[in-house]
Amino acid sequence: MSMKKSCINMPNMFYTGNEKSPLHYGLSAEGYDINIAMEGHDKNIWVVDVKNNKKVWIRKDSIIKIEKEEPVIKDDTNDKDIKEKNNPTDYNIYIKYRLNILKNESKDNTNKTNFDLVRAEWQDLKKDPKKMKENMVEAKKWFEKSKDVVISKKGRAKSIKN
């Protein structure tokens, strides 16, 4: 039988070291806020949740790890000094583009609902490169136009190009 040891972050809580959750490392869920996510000993994501009025580690299989993606449309320029350092990714451009369209189309959906729809669309688009390229051309055109417009404090759009 394994001997119980005190947790690092909560000395009054104990662990054995056989756990698959972050508790394996001596990190009690009681020492974290709800919905905090960490990688466990089994390399899965675990989230702090409340069960029976006690904080516990719950494995979340539905959480998607966000990975860096290569741009669909690459610039022909090889000179890195010309490119801006803070260019948005294709993902960011597409998300902004589609959220803008959905916001104007439907007033019933919440921002979260729209974001979930757009994120699902992006996952589908990644499977079809031809469709992805068509959508990204439209999104980048929209993005370039939207950069030229500034919203004033009174909520009016003004063009910054002369």
N, C-alpha and C positions, 0 to 999 in steps of 0.2 A: 504494500500500500504506500502511495506517495505521501510525503510529508507536506503539509500545507505551509505556504510562506506568505508573509504580509505583502500586499500590493505596494508598488512604489509610490503611486499617487494617492492612495487611501490606506494608511497603515492598519485601520480597523477592518479592512476587507482582506480576503485570502484567496490564493490560487494554488494549483498543484503543478502547473507547467505542462500538463497534458492537453490543455485546451487548444482549440484550433483558432479561436478568436484572438484579438489583441491582449486578452487576459493572460495568454501564454507568456507574454513578456512582462507581466506584473502590472498591467494597466487596467484598473477597474473602471467599468462603465460609470460608476457612481461619481468619478472625478471629472466627468465631461458633461457638456450640455447635450440636450436631446438633438438628434440628427447629425451629430459629428460623425464623420466617416473615417475609418482607418483600415489599413491592410492588416489582415490577421496572419497567423503563423502558416495557414494553408494558402496564402497568397490571394485570398478572396477579400472583397470589400465588406467590412462590418460596420454597422451603424448603431449608435446608442438609441435605444427605445425604452419605453416604460412598460413593464409587465408586472401585475400584482403590486403596484405602487413601489416598484424597485427598478432602477435603471439596469439594463442588460445589453449585451452585444447581440445584435441580430444580423445574420448574413443577408446581404442584399445582392441578389443575382441580377436584378433588373437595372442596376446602375451601370451606365455606359461610360467607359473611360474615354475621354476625349484625346485624340491623338493628332499630331501635326500632319496636315495633308499638303501634298504638292499642288501648286496652282494648275488649273485645267488649261488655261490659256497662258502660255509663257511669253514673256517679252523677248524680242530679238536682240535687245541691247545687252551687251556683255559688260559694259562699263558700270561698275557698282557705285561709283561716285555720283552718277547721274540720278540713280534711283533714290527715292526718299527712304529713310530708315523706318518710318512708321506707316508703311503701306498696309491697308487692311488685307486680310486673306480673302480668297474666293468665297470661303464659307461665310465670313462676316458680311461681305457684299451681298451674297445671295439672301442671307437671313434678313438684312435690312430691307432689301428690295421686296421680298415676299411679304414681310410683316406690313410694309407700307400698303401693298395691294390689298391684303386681307383686312387691314384697318379701315380702308376706304369702302370695301365691299360690304362688310358685315359689322353692324354695331352690336349684334347679339353676343358674339364671342368675346371672351376675356383675353387679355394679353397672354396669359399662360396657355390658354387653349390654342391661340394662334401660334405661339412659339412651338408648342408640341407638334402641331400640324406641319409647320415649316421644317422642323428638324426631321420629321418622318419623310417629308418630300426629299430632303437632302440625301437621306440614306438610300432612297429609291433611285435618285438621280445618279448616285455614285456607281450604280450597277449598269447604267446605260450611258457610256461616254458620249455618244452622238447627241442624245437629248440633253446631256449635261452641258455640252459645248454651246448648243443653241440657247439654252436658258442663261448661261453665263454671259453670252454676248449681250443679250437684252439687259441683264442685271448690271453689267458694267456700263452700258450706255446710260441707264437710269442713274447709276451712282455718279458718273461724271457730271450729269446735269444737276443732280441734287447738291453736289459740292459747290456749285456756282450760286446757290440760293442760301441766304442767311435769314433766319427768323428773328424779327425785331422783338423788343421787349413787349410790344403791344400785340404780338402774335401775328404780325403781317409778314409775308414772305417778300424779300427784296433781292433782286439780282445784284451780285457784286461785280459782274462784268459790265464794262462800259459799252 
